[in-house]
Amino acid sequence: MTNAIELLGISKSYGSVQALNNIHLTINDGEFFSLLGPSGSGKTTCLKIIAGFEGSQEGHVKLFNEDVTLVPPYKRDLNTVFQDYALFPHMSVRSNIGYSLRIKKVNLEEQNKRIDEILETVKLIGYDLRKPSELSGGQRQRVALARSLINKPKVLLLDEPLGALDLKLREQMQIELKNLQRKFNITFIYVTHDQQEALSMSDRIAVFNNGRVEQIDTPHNIYNKPKTSFVADFIGITTIFPKEDASQFNITKSFSIRPEFISIQSSSSSSSKDFKIKAKVTDIQYQGSFNKIIFESSFRNSLSVFQNTNNNENISYKIDQEYILEFDKKDITLLDD
């Protein structure tokens, strides 16, 4: 398998703030790879270093096995899509998309052919003479994507490209982005702070925290087999039992348990689950297809449990009432911290 991008020991500081600390990443050719983390975790700085917009104090960047650490952005075979689209407001959709072709002095017939093809691909046929101000947010995003894809770069960098869109449109664009990535078979490196977005779109994910990569893995493993407390807590909903609490279950490491693996029983339960905890309901949050029920117990962290609201046999739980929470050892995830 060909490596599209390699980051070898990348470190970057801004004054006394270390944005990246010894980052090692290998991204495969044709992969949809997400850099995921909260604001300030280093993911956007990492993307800028890959693009060449920022330099690193230590380490090397390789693009298809060529060291491009000192190569300027315009000489790297990649393009970037930004959250604010960065379209030329005075130009039509057609002129925006074809800008790079004109700069490269591609002949007019070839320009028009390639622009028409990409307009059809991004579903903007009939919009080519409009200005960006005459388009919706989703349409402007498609123009930005078309402009970046028209030269068929080897790598496309996307910096929170859907952040300005509303939820419905963002979900629609997630599907379209993944389809475009498959169609062009281009390596996508995607920066986001949205866990669900990363899980639903990515082949693999790098989870950033305080300038370090906590875990690189598939979406399935990031969710089901988190390695650290940060990853477990940042991805989805979970309850973490630190070592001090875990010892009460004869477990020597901290562990996490997802809400879907916890069952709620009355105090008279006689089930064979491995672990049982007395807990009191503190809040019930309606989430549409399920209720999120929050419990507190003698342990330091609250516990969340999901209750399917489409089940006709749902029990009506009450705040301040005590229940037994049960789960099996096979459903917990041991953590490295």
Buried (B, 14 or more C-beta within 10 A) or exposed (E): EEBBBBBBEBBBBEEEEBBBBBBEBBBBBBBBBBBBBBEBBBBBBBBBBBBBEBEBEBBBBBBBEEEBBEEEBEEBEBBBBBBEBEBEEEBBBBBBBBBBBEEEEBEEEEBBEBBBEBBEBBEBEEBBEBBBEEBEBBBBBBBBBBBBBBEBBBBBBBBBBBBBBEEEBBBEBBEBBBEBBEEBEBBBBBBBBBBEBBBEBBBBBBBBBBBBBBBBBBBEBBBBBBBBBBBBBBBBEBBBBBEEBBEEBEBEBBBBBBBBBBBBBEEEBEEEBEBBBEBEBEEBEEEEEBBBBBBBBEBEBEBBBBBEEEEEEEEEBEEEEEBBBBBBEEBBBBBEB
